[in-house]
């Protein structure tokens, strides 16, 4: 099975993020983030395959039990190339230290694969538009003046499981959510 590890966002930013995803989907016919129907989140570990998710669950459960939540800011927009637009996620020093500790714990798990954007190269973000290269400039203009700032928390680690692929879009569901104290 294929999985990804994220932190689900909470608070007022959830409504804001969902509104942006829905508006962009409707106004620009950008389907991917809306069709994935995910809780707004930022990625902690990109996709990986495993038949032994129990080892990863135990590592995350133990990790969450010994850590405390830390603040995260959502501030403005960013992009990857010209095909992904996102809300910027800025981890506090404490949140980044927690993330680094999580990486260290996950790297101890045999056969857990890592891609070039994983680990310390990860750019924290909450996607609002993907596969949007043809409409990138229009979407950027649309977003002008819609920036908002939020403070939320790195207070959970959620494992998502890929269910299927529809029209080239991965459909995920929450497999397990762990709260950080």
N, C-alpha and C positions, 0 to 999 in steps of 0.2 A: 504494500500500500504506500501511497505518497502522502507526505505530511509537510506542514510548514508550522513554524512556531512564531507567535505574535503576542503583542500586548494590546488588548482591546481598549479603546478609548472610552472614557466615561464623562458624564456631565454635559454641559451646554454645547461642547464641541461636537457631540454626536449629531444633534439636530442640524447644526450648521453644515457639517460634512455631508450628511445625507441629502440636505437641500441642494448643495452644490452638485453632487453626483446626479441627482434627479434633473436639475435644470440643464446641465450639460448634455445629459442623455436626450432630453426632450428637444432642446434648441439646436443641437448639433448632430443628432443621431449617432452618438458615441455610446455603444452598447455595453462594452466590457465591464466596467466597475458596477453598473446597475445590475446586469445579468448575474454577476457573481453573488450579489445579494449578501455581502459580508458586513458584519459589524465594523464600523470604522476602527482602524487599528494601525499600528506600525509594526513592521516585521523585525523579529529578533534573530531568526534563522531561516534562510531561504529553503525551498523545497528539497526534500530528500526521500529516498525509498527505504523502507525497513519492514521486516517481518517480525521484528522484536521491539515493538513500541513500549512494552512494559519497562525495559531498562531506562528508556528516556523519561517515561512517566515518573519512575522512582527518583531519578536524578532531579527532575523539576520539583517534585513534591518536597524532597529534602531541602532543596535550594530555597524554596518559598518559606519553609518553616523557620529558616535561620536568618531571613532578611526582612527589612521593613520597606514600605513603599517610599518612593521619592518623587519629587515634582518634575513635571515635564511641561514645556511651553509649546503651544501651537502658534506660529507667528509667520504670516505671509505665505507666498507660493513659491514653488521651485519647479524644476523640470529635469528630466533625463532626456538628452537629445532633443528631438522635437516630437516625440510620440508619447510621452508621459508627463502629465502635470499633476502636482501634488501640493498638499499643505505641508509646510516645513514643520518638523518635529524636532525640538531642541531639548536634549536631556540636560538636567542639572548635573553638577559634578557628582553628587551622590547617586543619581540615576545611572550615570555613565559607569561609575564604579561597580554598581550592581550588575549592569550589563556585562562588564568585563569579567566579573566573577562567574556569571552564568556561562559565558564563553569557555572559561577555564574548566568548568564542570562538564560541559557538553563535549569538549575536546578529549576528555578521558574515556568517552564511550567508543569502544572499538567499532569500526566499520561505518561510523556516522560520516557521511560525505559532506564536503564543504566546497562551495563554488567561489569564483574569484571575487564576488561582491559580498560574501559572508564575512563574519568576524569583524575585525577592526576597520575593514574597508566599507562596512555597511553604512549607507546614507539613510538616516531615519526620516521617514516620510509617511504620509497618509494619502494614497492615490485618489484623485478625483476624476481624472480622464486618462485613458490609455488607448493605444492604437489610434492616435488622433493627429498624425502628422499632416494630413491634408487640411485639417481645420485648426491647426495649432495657433496661428496668428489671430484668427477670429476668436478663439476661446480666450487667449491672453487678453485681448481687448475687452471681452465680455467680463472678465474677472477684475478688471481695473476698478478700484474703489470698493471691492467686495472683501478686502482683507480684514480679518478680525484676529484679535489675540485672545488666547485662552490659556489657563493653567489647569492642568489635570495631573494624573499620577501614573507612574509606572507601578501599578498595584496588582497586576495579574500576569500570568503567563498562560497563554491559551494555545493548545495544539489543535490545528485545523487538519481535517482529513479530506483529501480529494475524493469526490463521489463519482464524477464522470466528466467528460469533456463534451460540450455542445457547441457546434459551430466554431470550434477552435478555442473556446473559452472554458477554462477550468471552473467547475462548480465545487465549492468546498462547504463543509459543515463543521461545527464545533465538535471535536472529538472529546476534549477534556479541558476544563478551565481550573487553574490553581490560583488562589488568592495569595498575595504577598501581604504579610501582617501590616 
